[in-house]
C-alpha cells in the first residue's frame, strides 16, 4: 500500500539496496544517506543506503548515480513509521 500523502514533492525516507560495496565515505555524494553493508543469505555483498530524500527528483538522482557506478539495484523501500512499504524490487537498471 502506497503512502496517501506521497507525491512528487514530498520528502520521504527510503532504503535502497544494491549489489556490491559502496564506501561510507560516499555518503555526502548520496545526499548524506547512511551507508551500511550486509552479506545476504547467498553470500552476496550488499550496500544499504538509508535516509531522507527531498522529493522524487532527488530519488531519481540517487538512482542515476548508482547506475553510473554500475551497481545493480536489488530493492527500493519506502520507509513509513514503524514498517517498510516495498514499492519496487528487482534489478531495474
MOPAC internal coordinates of N, CA, C and O (Angstrom, degrees):
PM7 1SCF
backbone

  N    0.0000 0     0.00 0     0.00 0    0    0    0
  C    1.4454 1     0.00 0     0.00 0    1    0    0
  C    1.5336 1   108.29 1     0.00 0    2    1    0
  O    1.2310 1   119.89 1   -49.96 1    3    2    1
  N    1.3086 1   117.82 1   130.04 1    3    2    1
  C    1.4539 1   123.86 1  -179.19 1    5    3    2
  C    1.5231 1   109.66 1   -83.24 1    6    5    3
  O    1.2310 1   120.91 1   -33.36 1    7    6    5
  N    1.3225 1   115.87 1   146.64 1    7    6    5
  C    1.4547 1   121.29 1   177.05 1    9    7    6
  C    1.5183 1   109.93 1   -59.52 1   10    9    7
  O    1.2310 1   120.35 1   -47.24 1   11   10    9
  N    1.3370 1   116.93 1   132.76 1   11   10    9
  C    1.4643 1   121.50 1  -179.45 1   13   11   10
  C    1.5167 1   112.09 1   -65.83 1   14   13   11
  O    1.2310 1   119.67 1   153.34 1   15   14   13
  N    1.3258 1   118.23 1   -26.66 1   15   14   13
  C    1.4524 1   121.80 1  -175.61 1   17   15   14
  C    1.5233 1   113.84 1   -95.45 1   18   17   15
  O    1.2310 1   119.50 1  -179.06 1   19   18   17
  N    1.3081 1   118.56 1     0.94 1   19   18   17
  C    1.4620 1   121.32 1  -176.76 1   21   19   18
  C    1.5220 1   110.46 1   -80.97 1   22   21   19
  O    1.2310 1   121.01 1   -51.28 1   23   22   21
  N    1.3392 1   115.68 1   128.72 1   23   22   21
  C    1.4551 1   121.26 1   172.03 1   25   23   22
  C    1.5258 1   108.30 1  -143.53 1   26   25   23
  O    1.2310 1   119.71 1     8.10 1   27   26   25
  N    1.3134 1   118.16 1  -171.90 1   27   26   25
  C    1.4703 1   122.63 1  -175.48 1   29   27   26
  C    1.5261 1   113.77 1   -60.55 1   30   29   27
  O    1.2310 1   120.18 1   153.40 1   31   30   29
  N    1.3306 1   117.26 1   -26.60 1   31   30   29
  C    1.4601 1   121.35 1  -172.80 1   33   31   30
  C    1.5249 1   114.08 1  -111.61 1   34   33   31
  O    1.2310 1   120.22 1  -169.57 1   35   34   33
  N    1.3170 1   117.19 1    10.43 1   35   34   33
  C    1.4577 1   121.33 1  -176.86 1   37   35   34
  C    1.5212 1   111.20 1   -91.01 1   38   37   35
  O    1.2310 1   119.74 1   -53.35 1   39   38   37
  N    1.3373 1   118.10 1   126.65 1   39   38   37
  C    1.4711 1   119.23 1   171.64 1   41   39   38
  C    1.5285 1   109.40 1   -63.86 1   42   41   39
  O    1.2310 1   120.59 1   -35.10 1   43   42   41
  N    1.3142 1   116.49 1   144.90 1   43   42   41
  C    1.4673 1   120.70 1   179.81 1   45   43   42
  C    1.5226 1   108.96 1  -153.63 1   46   45   43
  O    1.2310 1   121.34 1   -22.69 1   47   46   45
  N    1.3278 1   115.04 1   157.31 1   47   46   45
  C    1.4589 1   121.82 1   178.12 1   49   47   46
  C    1.5245 1   109.33 1   -97.40 1   50   49   47
  O    1.2310 1   121.13 1   -46.23 1   51   50   49
  N    1.3339 1   115.44 1   133.77 1   51   50   49
  C    1.4565 1   121.80 1  -178.12 1   53   51   50
  C    1.5199 1   110.73 1  -131.23 1   54   53   51
  O    1.2310 1   121.53 1   -26.10 1   55   54   53
  N    1.3269 1   114.67 1   153.90 1   55   54   53
  C    1.4620 1   122.21 1   164.68 1   57   55   54
  C    1.5195 1   106.16 1  -120.14 1   58   57   55
  O    1.2310 1   121.12 1   -57.43 1   59   58   57
  N    1.3265 1   115.47 1   122.57 1   59   58   57
  C    1.4597 1   122.12 1   178.46 1   61   59   58
  C    1.5225 1   106.65 1  -112.85 1   62   61   59
  O    1.2310 1   120.63 1   -51.75 1   63   62   61
  N    1.3246 1   116.40 1   128.25 1   63   62   61
  C    1.4623 1   121.44 1  -178.35 1   65   63   62
  C    1.5205 1   108.22 1  -114.32 1   66   65   63
  O    1.2310 1   121.11 1   -52.73 1   67   66   65
  N    1.3356 1   115.48 1   127.27 1   67   66   65
  C    1.4522 1   120.73 1   178.62 1   69   67   66
  C    1.5264 1   109.83 1  -125.42 1   70   69   67
  O    1.2310 1   121.24 1   -25.94 1   71   70   69
  N    1.3170 1   115.24 1   154.06 1   71   70   69
  C    1.4610 1   121.27 1   174.32 1   73   71   70
  C    1.5176 1   107.76 1   -80.21 1   74   73   71
  O    1.2310 1   120.97 1   -50.16 1   75   74   73
  N    1.3205 1   115.76 1   129.84 1   75   74   73
  C    1.4569 1   120.37 1   179.56 1   77   75   74
  C    1.5129 1   111.15 1   112.91 1   78   77   75
  O    1.2310 1   121.29 1     3.94 1   79   78   77
  N    1.3156 1   115.14 1  -176.06 1   79   78   77
  C    1.4644 1   121.24 1  -174.46 1   81   79   78
  C    1.5221 1   110.46 1  -119.73 1   82   81   79
  O    1.2310 1   121.19 1   -44.78 1   83   82   81
  N    1.3303 1   115.34 1   135.22 1   83   82   81
  C    1.4612 1   123.19 1   172.32 1   85   83   82
  C    1.5208 1   106.12 1  -122.66 1   86   85   83
  O    1.2310 1   120.03 1   -49.40 1   87   86   85
  N    1.3040 1   117.55 1   130.60 1   87   86   85
  C    1.4565 1   121.72 1   178.76 1   89   87   86
  C    1.5264 1   110.42 1   -65.58 1   90   89   87
  O    1.2310 1   120.66 1   -36.38 1   91   90   89
  N    1.3244 1   116.34 1   143.62 1   91   90   89
  C    1.4522 1   121.59 1   175.71 1   93   91   90
  C    1.5157 1   112.28 1   -60.28 1   94   93   91
  O    1.2310 1   120.38 1   160.02 1   95   94   93
  N    1.3412 1   116.87 1   -19.98 1   95   94   93
  C    1.4583 1   121.17 1   177.81 1   97   95   94
  C    1.5279 1   112.48 1   -64.52 1   98   97   95
  O    1.2310 1   120.30 1   164.00 1   99   98   97
  N    1.3251 1   117.03 1   -16.00 1   99   98   97
  C    1.4629 1   121.71 1  -178.51 1  101   99   98
  C    1.5243 1   112.75 1   -88.42 1  102  101   99
  O    1.2310 1   119.74 1  -176.29 1  103  102  101
  N    1.3164 1   118.11 1     3.71 1  103  102  101
  C    1.4606 1   121.84 1  -175.90 1  105  103  102
  C    1.5252 1   112.58 1   -53.33 1  106  105  103
  O    1.2310 1   119.62 1   134.90 1  107  106  105
  N    1.3162 1   118.32 1   -45.10 1  107  106  105
  C    1.4648 1   121.30 1  -178.30 1  109  107  106
  C    1.5337 1   111.10 1   -62.15 1  110  109  107
  O    1.2310 1   120.28 1   142.24 1  111  110  109
  N    1.3364 1   117.08 1   -37.76 1  111  110  109
  C    1.4683 1   121.14 1   179.56 1  113  111  110
  C    1.5221 1   111.38 1   -64.96 1  114  113  111
  O    1.2310 1   120.70 1   154.08 1  115  114  113
  N    1.3342 1   116.26 1   -25.92 1  115  114  113
  C    1.4612 1   122.52 1   178.28 1  117  115  114
  C    1.5288 1   111.26 1  -101.59 1  118  117  115
  O    1.2310 1   120.19 1  -145.53 1  119  118  117
  N    1.3252 1   117.25 1    34.47 1  119  118  117
  C    1.4566 1   120.99 1   174.98 1  121  119  118
  C    1.5121 1   114.20 1    67.90 1  122  121  119
  O    1.2310 1   120.50 1  -148.03 1  123  122  121
  N    1.3307 1   116.64 1    31.97 1  123  122  121
  C    1.4686 1   123.48 1  -179.67 1  125  123  122
  C    1.5295 1   113.15 1    62.89 1  126  125  123
  O    1.2310 1   120.60 1  -151.74 1  127  126  125
  N    1.3238 1   116.45 1    28.26 1  127  126  125
  C    1.4625 1   119.39 1   174.74 1  129  127  126
  C    1.5268 1   108.75 1   -69.97 1  130  129  127
  O    1.2310 1   120.98 1   -32.85 1  131  130  129
  N    1.3242 1   115.73 1   147.15 1  131  130  129
  C    1.4590 1   121.06 1   176.03 1  133  131  130
  C    1.5229 1   108.11 1   -73.90 1  134  133  131
  O    1.2310 1   120.46 1   -47.27 1  135  134  133
  N    1.3200 1   116.73 1   132.73 1  135  134  133
  C    1.4647 1   121.61 1  -178.86 1  137  135  134
  C    1.5162 1   108.75 1  -114.08 1  138  137  135
  O    1.2310 1   121.16 1   -58.00 1  139  138  137
  N    1.3407 1   115.38 1   122.00 1  139  138  137
  C    1.4633 1   121.17 1   177.15 1  141  139  138
  C    1.5248 1   108.74 1  -130.04 1  142  141  139
  O    1.2310 1   121.01 1   -18.94 1  143  142  141
  N    1.3311 1   115.67 1   161.06 1  143  142  141
  C    1.4674 1   121.20 1  -178.02 1  145  143  142
  C    1.5231 1   109.94 1  -122.45 1  146  145  143
  O    1.2310 1   121.48 1   -33.97 1  147  146  145
  N    1.3166 1   114.77 1   146.03 1  147  146  145
  C    1.4587 1   121.80 1   176.67 1  149  147  146
  C    1.5206 1   108.74 1  -142.69 1  150  149  147
  O    1.2310 1   121.24 1   -19.10 1  151  150  149
  N    1.2976 1   115.24 1   160.90 1  151  150  149
  C    1.4535 1   121.46 1   169.57 1  153  151  150
  C    1.5183 1   105.73 1  -114.87 1  154  153  151
  O    1.2310 1   120.08 1   -57.24 1  155  154  153
  N    1.3415 1   117.46 1   122.76 1  155  154  153
  C    1.4613 1   118.98 1  -177.32 1  157  155  154
  C    1.5322 1   110.94 1   -76.92 1  158  157  155
  O    1.2310 1   120.54 1     1.15 1  159  158  157
  N    1.3220 1   116.58 1  -178.85 1  159  158  157
  C    1.4650 1   121.78 1  -176.67 1  161  159  158
  C    1.5214 1   113.59 1   -62.15 1  162  161  159
  O    1.2310 1   120.57 1   159.16 1  163  162  161
  N    1.3261 1   116.52 1   -20.84 1  163  162  161
  C    1.4660 1   121.05 1   179.47 1  165  163  162
  C    1.5174 1   112.64 1   -94.77 1  166  165  163
  O    1.2310 1   120.28 1  -172.93 1  167  166  165
  N    1.3326 1   117.08 1     7.07 1  167  166  165
  C    1.4571 1   121.19 1   179.84 1  169  167  166
  C    1.5164 1   114.22 1    79.76 1  170  169  167
  O    1.2310 1   120.26 1  -166.93 1  171  170  169
  N    1.3360 1   117.10 1    13.07 1  171  170  169
  C    1.4581 1   121.57 1   179.98 1  173  171  170
  C    1.5267 1   108.96 1   -88.52 1  174  173  171
  O    1.2310 1   120.65 1   -47.81 1  175  174  173
  N    1.3345 1   116.37 1   132.19 1  175  174  173
  C    1.4617 1   121.20 1   178.28 1  177  175  174
  C    1.5275 1   109.72 1   -77.81 1  178  177  175
  O    1.2310 1   121.27 1   -47.02 1  179  178  177
  N    1.3295 1   115.17 1   132.98 1  179  178  177
  C    1.4528 1   122.27 1   179.77 1  181  179  178
  C    1.5273 1   109.58 1  -125.47 1  182  181  179
  O    1.2310 1   120.99 1   -29.38 1  183  182  181
  N    1.3208 1   115.71 1   150.62 1  183  182  181
  C    1.4511 1   122.09 1   169.77 1  185  183  182
  C    1.5162 1   107.70 1  -113.08 1  186  185  183
  O    1.2310 1   121.04 1   -46.40 1  187  186  185
  N    1.3349 1   115.62 1   133.60 1  187  186  185
  C    1.4587 1   122.09 1   177.36 1  189  187  186
  C    1.5254 1   107.46 1  -110.54 1  190  189  187
  O    1.2310 1   120.54 1   -57.00 1  191  190  189
  N    1.3270 1   116.57 1   123.00 1  191  190  189
  C    1.4615 1   122.50 1   175.00 1  193  191  190
  C    1.5216 1   106.69 1  -107.55 1  194  193  191
  O    1.2310 1   120.31 1   -60.39 1  195  194  193
  N    1.3202 1   117.02 1   119.61 1  195  194  193
  C    1.4549 1   121.58 1  -175.66 1  197  195  194
  C    1.5207 1   109.62 1  -127.22 1  198  197  195
  O    1.2310 1   120.91 1   -47.86 1  199  198  197
  N    1.3245 1   115.87 1   132.14 1  199  198  197
  C    1.4516 1   119.04 1   176.92 1  201  199  198
  C    1.5092 1   112.65 1   164.23 1  202  201  199
  O    1.2310 1   121.99 1     4.37 1  203  202  201
  N    1.3182 1   113.79 1  -175.63 1  203  202  201
  C    1.4647 1   122.34 1  -177.14 1  205  203  202
  C    1.5200 1   110.18 1   -88.62 1  206  205  203
  O    1.2310 1   121.47 1   -45.03 1  207  206  205
  N    1.3299 1   114.79 1   134.97 1  207  206  205
  C    1.4661 1   120.52 1   169.58 1  209  207  206
  C    1.5233 1   106.96 1  -112.71 1  210  209  207
  O    1.2310 1   120.60 1   -36.85 1  211  210  209
  N    1.3359 1   116.46 1   143.15 1  211  210  209
  C    1.4629 1   119.15 1  -171.61 1  213  211  210
  C    1.5292 1   113.42 1   -77.09 1  214  213  211
  O    1.2310 1   120.47 1   154.38 1  215  214  213
  N    1.3228 1   116.70 1   -25.62 1  215  214  213
  C    1.4623 1   121.02 1   177.60 1  217  215  214
  C    1.5297 1   108.26 1  -168.15 1  218  217  215
  O    1.2310 1   120.79 1     1.08 1  219  218  217
  N    1.3232 1   116.10 1  -178.92 1  219  218  217
  C    1.4637 1   120.15 1  -177.53 1  221  219  218
  C    1.5304 1   111.89 1   -67.21 1  222  221  219
  O    1.2310 1   119.65 1   148.91 1  223  222  221
  N    1.3301 1   118.27 1   -31.09 1  223  222  221
  C    1.4625 1   120.51 1   176.95 1  225  223  222
  C    1.5303 1   110.43 1   -64.54 1  226  225  223
  O    1.2310 1   120.36 1   141.68 1  227  226  225
  N    1.3236 1   116.92 1   -38.32 1  227  226  225
  C    1.4646 1   121.47 1   176.67 1  229  227  226
  C    1.5296 1   110.01 1   -63.19 1  230  229  227
  O    1.2310 1   120.48 1   136.69 1  231  230  229
  N    1.3254 1   116.69 1   -43.31 1  231  230  229
  C    1.4677 1   121.00 1   177.71 1  233  231  230
  C    1.5319 1   110.34 1   -60.49 1  234  233  231
  O    1.2310 1   120.35 1   135.14 1  235  234  233
  N    1.3265 1   116.94 1   -44.86 1  235  234  233
  C    1.4618 1   120.44 1   179.31 1  237  235  234
  C    1.5294 1   111.36 1   -62.64 1  238  237  235
  O    1.2310 1   120.34 1   144.39 1  239  238  237
  N    1.3281 1   116.95 1   -35.61 1  239  238  237
  C    1.4632 1   120.59 1   177.34 1  241  239  238
  C    1.5156 1   112.10 1   -64.75 1  242  241  239
  O    1.2310 1   120.54 1   139.18 1  243  242  241
  N    1.3296 1   116.57 1   -40.82 1  243  242  241
  C    1.4688 1   120.77 1   177.32 1  245  243  242
  C    1.5232 1   110.04 1   -64.09 1  246  245  243
  O    1.2310 1   120.65 1   136.37 1  247  246  245
  N    1.3326 1   116.35 1   -43.63 1  247  246  245
  C    1.4650 1   120.21 1   179.45 1  249  247  246
  C    1.5277 1   110.97 1   -63.63 1  250  249  247
  O    1.2310 1   120.08 1   142.43 1  251  250  249
  N    1.3269 1   117.45 1   -37.57 1  251  250  249
  C    1.4650 1   120.87 1   178.14 1  253  251  250
  C    1.5293 1   110.86 1   -64.36 1  254  253  251
  O    1.2310 1   120.25 1   140.87 1  255  254  253
  N    1.3272 1   117.13 1   -39.13 1  255  254  253
  C    1.4648 1   120.28 1   177.86 1  257  255  254
  C    1.5288 1   110.93 1   -63.69 1  258  257  255
  O    1.2310 1   120.80 1   139.35 1  259  258  257
  N    1.3299 1   116.08 1   -40.65 1  259  258  257
  C    1.4685 1   119.50 1   177.61 1  261  259  258
  C    1.5224 1   110.68 1   -63.65 1  262  261  259
  O    1.2310 1   120.58 1   140.53 1  263  262  261
  N    1.3297 1   116.50 1   -39.47 1  263  262  261
  C    1.4594 1   120.26 1   177.58 1  265  263  262
  C    1.5270 1   110.24 1   -64.59 1  266  265  263
  O    1.2310 1   120.40 1   138.41 1  267  266  265
  N    1.3324 1   116.84 1   -41.59 1  267  266  265
  C    1.4674 1   120.72 1   178.98 1  269  267  266
  C    1.5279 1   111.25 1   -60.44 1  270  269  267
  O    1.2310 1   120.52 1   147.94 1  271  270  269
  N    1.3397 1   116.61 1   -32.06 1  271  270  269
  C    1.4635 1   120.92 1   178.51 1  273  271  270
  C    1.5281 1   112.42 1   -81.93 1  274  273  271
  O    1.2310 1   120.14 1   173.37 1  275  274  273
  N    1.3293 1   117.34 1    -6.63 1  275  274  273
  C    1.4614 1   121.48 1   178.77 1  277  275  274
  C    1.5203 1   113.43 1    74.06 1  278  277  275
  O    1.2310 1   120.29 1  -154.27 1  279  278  277
  N    1.3464 1   117.06 1    25.73 1  279  278  277
  C    1.4638 1   120.34 1  -178.82 1  281  279  278
  C    1.5257 1   110.54 1   -96.37 1  282  281  279
  O    1.2310 1   119.65 1   -60.12 1  283  282  281
  N    1.3322 1   118.27 1   119.88 1  283  282  281
  C    1.4566 1   120.73 1   178.89 1  285  283  282
  C    1.5341 1   111.17 1   -65.18 1  286  285  283
  O    1.2310 1   120.75 1   -47.41 1  287  286  285
  N    1.3247 1   116.17 1   132.59 1  287  286  285
  C    1.4601 1   121.46 1   177.89 1  289  287  286
  C    1.5208 1   108.34 1   -83.74 1  290  289  287
  O    1.2310 1   121.25 1   -53.43 1  291  290  289
  N    1.3281 1   115.21 1   126.57 1  291  290  289
  C    1.4632 1   121.56 1   178.92 1  293  291  290
  C    1.5202 1   110.00 1   -91.77 1  294  293  291
  O    1.2310 1   120.26 1   137.10 1  295  294  293
  N    1.3455 1   117.12 1   -42.90 1  295  294  293
  C    1.4643 1   120.09 1  -177.31 1  297  295  294
  C    1.5164 1   110.64 1  -158.40 1  298  297  295
  O    1.2310 1   121.48 1   -28.61 1  299  298  297
  N    1.3286 1   114.78 1   151.39 1  299  298  297
  C    1.4580 1   123.17 1   170.87 1  301  299  298
  C    1.5136 1   105.70 1  -126.48 1  302  301  299
  O    1.2310 1   120.51 1   -62.57 1  303  302  301
  N    1.3288 1   116.62 1   117.43 1  303  302  301
  C    1.4613 1   120.82 1  -177.18 1  305  303  302
  C    1.5209 1   110.54 1  -117.44 1  306  305  303
  O    1.2310 1   120.76 1   -51.73 1  307  306  305
  N    1.3316 1   116.14 1   128.27 1  307  306  305
  C    1.4498 1   122.33 1   172.50 1  309  307  306
  C    1.5247 1   106.51 1   -83.41 1  310  309  307
  O    1.2310 1   120.36 1   -57.29 1  311  310  309
  N    1.3234 1   116.93 1   122.71 1  311  310  309
  C    1.4584 1   121.27 1  -178.33 1  313  311  310
  C    1.5217 1   108.57 1   -94.31 1  314  313  311
  O    1.2310 1   120.95 1   -55.65 1  315  314  313
  N    1.3135 1   115.78 1   124.35 1  315  314  313
  C    1.4622 1   120.51 1  -179.87 1  317  315  314
  C    1.5151 1   109.45 1  -128.28 1  318  317  315
  O    1.2310 1   120.89 1   -55.96 1  319  318  317
  N    1.3062 1   115.91 1   124.04 1  319  318  317
  C    1.4576 1   122.54 1   177.65 1  321  319  318
  C    1.5140 1   110.64 1    45.34 1  322  321  319
  O    1.2310 1   120.16 1    64.42 1  323  322  321
  N    1.3359 1   117.30 1  -115.58 1  323  322  321
  C    1.4554 1   121.48 1  -175.80 1  325  323  322
  C    1.5279 1   112.18 1   -96.12 1  326  325  323
  O    1.2310 1   120.09 1   170.03 1  327  326  325
  N    1.3190 1   117.43 1    -9.97 1  327  326  325
  C    1.4597 1   119.41 1  -176.02 1  329  327  326
  C    1.5078 1   111.86 1  -116.36 1  330  329  327
  O    1.2310 1   121.41 1    -6.89 1  331  330  329
  N    1.2999 1   114.91 1   173.11 1  331  330  329
  C    1.4609 1   121.68 1   177.50 1  333  331  330
  C    1.5192 1   106.87 1  -115.78 1  334  333  331
  O    1.2310 1   121.11 1   -47.50 1  335  334  333
  N    1.3085 1   115.48 1   132.50 1  335  334  333
  C    1.4483 1   121.99 1   175.94 1  337  335  334
  C    1.5138 1   107.32 1  -107.40 1  338  337  335
  O    1.2310 1   119.52 1   -74.40 1  339  338  337
  N    1.3093 1   118.51 1   105.60 1  339  338  337
  C    1.4563 1   120.85 1  -177.64 1  341  339  338
  C    1.5239 1   108.18 1   -75.13 1  342  341  339
  O    1.2310 1   120.95 1   -61.97 1  343  342  341
  N    1.3447 1   115.80 1   118.03 1  343  342  341
  C    1.4523 1   118.60 1  -176.56 1  345  343  342
  C    1.5211 1   112.78 1  -102.63 1  346  345  343
  O    1.2310 1   119.93 1   158.44 1  347  346  345
  N    1.3184 1   117.75 1   -21.56 1  347  346  345
  C    1.4495 1   119.37 1   176.69 1  349  347  346
  C    1.5127 1   108.21 1  -163.54 1  350  349  347
  O    1.2310 1   121.12 1   -42.99 1  351  350  349
  N    1.3089 1   115.46 1   137.01 1  351  350  349
  C    1.4553 1   119.00 1   175.84 1  353  351  350
  C    1.5056 1   109.28 1  -132.59 1  354  353  351
  O    1.2310 1   121.53 1   -15.81 1  355  354  353
  N    1.2962 1   114.68 1   164.19 1  355  354  353
  C    1.4481 1   119.68 1   176.98 1  357  355  354
  C    1.5141 1   111.71 1   104.00 1  358  357  355
  O    1.2310 1   121.66 1    -8.66 1  359  358  357
  N    1.2852 1   114.42 1   171.34 1  359  358  357
  C    1.4503 1   121.71 1   179.74 1  361  359  358
  C    1.5139 1   107.97 1   -80.58 1  362  361  359
  O    1.2310 1   120.01 1   -72.25 1  363  362  361
  N    1.3380 1   117.58 1   107.75 1  363  362  361
  C    1.4553 1   120.00 1  -173.73 1  365  363  362
  C    1.5184 1   112.58 1  -105.25 1  366  365  363
  O    1.2310 1   119.88 1  -171.90 1  367  366  365
  N    1.3362 1   117.83 1     8.10 1  367  366  365
  C    1.4561 1   118.69 1   177.64 1  369  367  366
  C    1.5133 1   108.31 1   -96.17 1  370  369  367
  O    1.2310 1   120.10 1   180.00 1  371  370  369

